């Protein structure tokens, strides 16, 4: 696939499919859950603060340490730090579903982390990479248009026309799952050669290490309850890949290594979503729910749990 026109067409298709996934995923969740169910998990101050600590202090610090220890080229280093300072991704809701997690908690935390990314990334990223400027408005605009707006529309349908919402959310959810699979295949297919060529540059190694560290940090800071641990581990390890891709394309168009590093992190985060979540975390979550007690029981009773 070396024809430039074909590559350009597929790249545009991948970008359009990414936006389609984001909109349909959030619309489906809005029709599935009420506003009260989404906001309820955020009322717990201590777990919320621990989630912020994991995503905006510990993970960026770990990425900075990796950049200092391993001789990464500038583009790869920026990409790694970009992923580390971006949190909250729509795909984590799929991971929570596969793991039998708490969809309300995952959605609430995802939206909260995305909003915090808008405010914190322009503060955290420049000191880590001197000379880098991140426009918060460029981050906020797609966040509002493709995430918050469809979520609000879904919530409105849920509140006003609950029967319609009950019939529509499952088909919309299935559609978003297909769109997610297509966009991942397109992005990884288009950039597979660049990812392979990065072998020996420490990009693949550091990407793997960041995902592993992020997963462990999220899991142990996700208490109380097994389901809370599971959901935050998925949330923290997958990072804000969608936002990071958008920022890499718009802010670093002449540095392809930045986007390639983001996709390398995606490559390592996908096994968490598609293997660890359904085959490891799901078993632990179901066992904890059957044992009963506290947060786990409440999570299992939530919609889709």
Long-range contacts (C-beta under 8 A, 24 or more apart in sequence): 1-189, 1-190, 7-190, 10-186, 10-189, 10-190, 11-190, 13-186, 14-183, 14-186, 14-187, 14-190, 15-249, 17-179, 17-182, 17-183, 17-186, 18-183, 18-187, 18-242, 18-245, 19-142, 19-146, 20-179, 21-90, 21-176, 21-179, 21-180, 21-183, 22-90, 22-146, 22-147, 22-150, 22-242, 23-146, 23-150, 24-150, 24-172, 24-175, 24-176, 24-179, 25-90, 25-93, 25-94, 25-173, 25-176, 25-179, 25-180, 26-90, 26-146, 26-147, 26-148, 26-150, 26-151, 26-154, 27-150, 27-151, 27-153, 27-154, 27-172, 28-154, 28-169, 28-172, 28-173, 28-176, 29-93, 29-103, 29-107, 29-151, 29-154, 29-169, 30-150, 30-151, 30-152, 30-153, 30-154, 30-155, 30-156, 30-157, 30-158, 31-154, 31-155, 31-157, 31-158, 31-165, 31-166, 31-168, 31-169, 31-172, 32-103, 32-154, 32-158, 32-165, 32-169, 32-173, 32-303, 32-304, 33-103, 33-104, 33-107, 33-155, 33-158, 33-303, 34-155, 34-158, 34-159, 35-155, 35-159, 37-104, 37-302, 37-303, 38-104, 38-107, 38-108, 38-111, 38-155, 39-108, 40-104, 40-108, 41-102, 41-104, 41-105, 41-108, 41-109, 42-108, 42-109, 42-112, 47-222, 47-223, 47-224, 47-228, 48-109, 48-112, 50-221, 50-222, 51-109, 51-112, 51-113, 51-218, 51-221, 51-222, 51-232, 51-235, 51-236, 52-113, 52-116, 53-221, 54-214, 54-217, 54-218, 54-221, 54-232, 54-236, 55-87, 55-88, 55-113, 55-116, 55-218, 55-235, 55-236, 56-85, 56-87, 56-116, 56-120, 56-124, 58-217, 59-84, 59-87, 59-210, 59-213, 59-214, 59-217, 59-236, 59-239, 60-84, 60-85, 60-124, 60-128, 62-210, 62-213, 62-214, 62-217, 63-128, 63-210, 64-128, 66-206, 66-209, 66-210, 67-128, 67-206, 70-202, 70-205, 70-206, 71-202, 72-201, 72-202, 72-203, 72-206, 73-201, 73-203, 73-257, 74-255, 74-257, 75-252, 75-255, 75-256, 75-257, 75-258, 75-260, 75-261, 76-198, 76-201, 76-202, 76-203, 76-206, 76-257, 76-258, 76-260, 76-261, 77-129, 77-261, 78-129, 78-132, 78-252, 78-255, 78-257, 78-258, 78-261, 79-203, 79-244, 79-248, 79-257, 79-258, 79-259, 79-260, 79-261, 79-262, 79-264, 79-265, 80-203, 80-206, 80-207, 80-210, 80-261, 80-265, 81-125, 81-128, 81-129, 82-125, 82-244, 82-247, 82-248, 82-258, 82-261, 82-262, 83-210, 83-239, 83-240, 83-241, 83-244, 83-261, 83-262, 83-265, 84-210, 84-239, 85-117, 85-120, 85-121, 85-124, 85-125, 85-128, 86-117, 86-121, 86-239, 86-240, 86-241, 86-243, 86-244, 86-247, 87-113, 87-114, 87-116, 87-117, 87-235, 87-236, 87-239, 87-240, 88-112, 88-113, 88-114, 88-115, 88-116, 88-117, 88-235, 88-240, 88-243, 89-238, 89-239, 89-240, 89-241, 89-242, 89-243, 90-147, 90-242, 91-180, 91-238, 91-241, 91-242, 91-273, 92-231, 92-234, 92-235, 92-238, 92-273, 94-177, 94-180, 94-273, 95-234, 95-238, 95-272, 95-273, 95-277, 96-230, 96-231, 96-234, 96-277, 97-304, 98-273, 98-274, 98-277, 98-278, 98-282, 99-230, 99-231, 99-234, 99-277, 99-278, 99-281, 99-282, 99-285, 100-227, 100-282, 100-285, 100-286, 100-289, 100-300, 100-305, 101-227, 101-230, 101-231, 101-234, 101-281, 101-285, 101-299, 101-305, 102-227, 102-228, 102-231, 102-298, 102-299, 102-300, 102-302, 102-305, 103-302, 103-303, 103-304, 103-305, 104-302, 104-303, 105-227, 105-228, 105-231, 105-299, 105-302, 106-231, 106-234, 106-235, 109-231, 109-232, 109-235, 110-235, 111-147, 111-148, 111-151, 113-235, 113-240, 114-143, 114-147, 114-240, 114-243, 115-143, 117-240, 117-243, 118-143, 132-251, 133-251, 134-247, 134-251, 135-251, 138-247, 138-250, 138-251, 139-243, 139-246, 139-247, 142-243, 142-246, 143-243, 184-266, 184-270, 187-245, 187-263, 187-266, 188-263, 188-266, 188-267, 191-259, 191-260, 191-263, 194-256, 194-260, 195-260, 195-263, 195-264, 195-267, 198-257, 198-260, 198-261, 198-264, 203-257, 203-260, 203-261, 203-264, 204-264, 207-261, 207-264, 207-265, 207-267, 207-268, 208-268, 210-265, 210-268, 211-237, 211-265, 211-268, 211-269, 211-272, 212-237, 214-239, 215-272, 215-276, 224-294, 224-295, 225-288, 225-294, 225-295, 225-296, 225-299, 226-284, 226-285, 226-287, 226-288, 226-296, 227-285, 227-288, 227-289, 227-295, 227-296, 227-299, 227-300, 227-305, 228-295, 228-299, 230-277, 230-281, 230-284, 230-285, 233-272, 233-281, 234-272, 234-273, 234-277, 234-281, 237-269, 237-272, 238-269, 238-272, 238-273, 239-265, 239-269, 241-265, 241-266, 241-269
